[in-house]
Amino acid sequence: MPLAPGDKTAIALWLAAARYLDGEACLIEEDKVLNAHQAAFAAVNAEALTAKTAITSEKEVAAYLLRVGQDIRQRDATNERFTEFCDELRRLASVLADGNGDGSTCGTGAPIKTCQSGILEVARLVELRVRDLLYAAGISVPEDLLISYVTALTKNGHSCLPFKVSGSADIAAPVRIVDIVIVDGQLSARDVLDIAYILHHELTCHAFQACQSTQKLANAPAKCHWTEGWMDTLAFDATTGWIDVGPAAWVPLQGEMGKGEIWDFHDFRYRAPPYLLPSDLTRRRGAREAFRRLQQIFEEDMAFPAEEARKHAERFSWIANTHAEANSLRLRLLATRLSTLLRNKSRPDVGIKAARDCLAFTAHRNLSRLERELPE
């Protein structure tokens, strides 16, 4: 759903405050400075709530943002975070004037200029990163493949609990769509990292699935343990890497604190998500374990260095997920076989054979051959 002027102004303020004013992100220990940040944080939240109803026209957005930024900076001109927040709102004032926050940001045909409301700025950064990871795996993404992002606010946060953001993707549409839903209200630095995780997940697991196919595709269901287990584990690793290499402005919690938040978001999906049957959850957990087991076999049984073993497992996953002949059902069946083979403790030889077949697949890229050659 396109964002109204008031909503996109509010989201811009909430995201900027989470990135620059959240005391946890700034690692503040001095009480006086922490109190100043908490007061500024609360003030911006109040301005965002006001903007939702007060801003009714695109023409009002820039002036409102500039005024809020200046008000925060005047609280303490020596506070670097306050200055950075003011500078960010000044930048946003120039890119939020037109548009509703929906659109594509990468690929041939993407608009040169698009409204940077909602999550489009960070979505572009994450999509470029995922495209680079695909390229590194030797995968050519069609130049005309566009992914359109839609940001929406919701007052009903049930679908996001216990977090404040959720996502979904649609690859059955003529243009692939990624939806990001944010609970209406103040955001924190942890929520910003959760948005990064959701974007990595939706792109890694869904939006680029079977991207080399020319056939009409169906969306993977929530119970698909390949998409939501095997590939989600790859998405988790990619997001953890984002903590190390992502732009500082979009990684407000760094190091182990940031990676811990990513783990909490990821692992919740394997503990007790309310929408899965116990049998489906067991398969999801098994797919995650099998992905890790593949890495382990590459390293321990096939004597690859740890980093090379990791890359082999990732490359296999990217190639299978984006394959021209892939679809969610076929990949789900593949995940079932790999989960059984790679985790077979009584017959470790079949796991090693399956790992060798996965490695060979990265060279021949024949999905039918992989399915034939895997042990029964």
C-alpha positions, 0 to 999 in steps of 0.5 A, a space after each residue: 500500500 502506498 505511503 501517505 505523506 504523513 506516514 512516510 514522514 513518520 517512518 523517516 523520523 522513526 528510522 533516523 532516530 533509531 539509527 542516530 539517537 537510540 542510546 543503546 546504539 551510541 553505547 552511552 555510559 554517562 548518565 547526563 548524555 544518555 538522558 539527553 539522548 533519551 529525551 531527544 529520542 522521545 521528542 522525535 517519536 512525538 514529532 513522528 506521531 504528529 506528522 502522521 496526521 499533520 502532514 497531508 501534502 507532499 509539499 509539507 514534508 521537507 520543511 517538517 523534517 528540516 525543522 525537527 532536525 534543527 530542533 534536535 541539533 539545537 539541544 546540544 550543538 556539540 553532540 556529534 550524534 545530534 548533528 548526524 541526525 540533523 544532517 540525515 533529516 536534511 538529506 531526507 528532505 531532498 529525497 522524500 518530496 515526491 513518491 509514495 515509498 514503493 518501487 524498484 531500486 536495482 536492475 535495468 529499468 529501475 527508475 533513476 530517481 525514486 522516493 527514498 521513503 520507507 525502506 527503499 534506501 536500505 533495500 537498495 544496499 541489501 539488494 546490491 549486496 545479494 546480487 554481488 553474492 550471486 555474482 560471486 557464486 557464478 550466477 548471472 541474474 537477468 538484467 531485466 529482473 526487477 524487484 519492487 518494494 512496498 512498505 506498509 505500516 500496521 497497527 496490528 502487530 500480531 504477525 510481527 510478534 515479538 518483533 516490530 517488522 515482518 516481510 513477504 515476497 511474491 514471485 508469481 507476479 509479473 514484477 517480483 515484490 517484497 513487502 515490508 510491514 512495520 508496526 506503527 510506532 517508535 523504532 529502535 536500533 534493534 528494529 533497524 537490524 531486524 529490517 536488514 535481516 528481513 530484507 536479506 531473507 526475502 531476497 535470498 530465500 524468495 525474491 531470487 528463487 528460480 530467477 533464471 526460469 522463464 516459467 510462471 512460478 508459484 510462491 514457496 509456502 511458509 512450511 517450505 523447509 528449503 526456503 524457510 530453513 535451508 536458505 534462511 540459514 544462508 540468509 542469516 549468515 549473509 545478515 551476520 556478514 552485514 554487521 561486519 561490512 554494511 554501512 555504519 549508518 545502517 548498522 547501528 548495533 555493531 560487533 557481537 551486540 548486533 550479531 546477537 540481535 540477528 541471531 535472536 530474530 533468526 532463531 525465533 523462527 525455529 523455536 515456536 513460530 505460531 503459524 507452523 505445525 510441529 511436523 513442519 517446524 521439525 523439517 525446518 530445523 532439520 534443513 537448518 541442521 543439514 545446511 550446517 552439516 554440509 559445511 562440516 562435511 566439506 571441512 572435516 571429511 573432505 579437508 577443505 579449509 573452513 572458509 572454503 567449505 563455507 563458500 562451497 556450501 553457499 555456492 551450492 545453495 545459491 545455484 540450486 535456489 536460482 536454477 532455471 528448472 527450480 520450483 518450490 516443490 522440487 526444492 522442498 523435495 531436495 531439502 528432504 533428501 539432503 536433510 536425511 542424507 547429511 544427518 545420517 549418523 549411522 551411515 556417515 558415508 551416505 552424507 559424504 557421498 551427498 556432499 560430493 554430489 552437491 559439490 559436483 552440482 556446482 560445476 555441472 549445474 544439472 538439477 536432474 543429474 543431482 537428483 539421480 546421483 544422490 544416494 537413496 
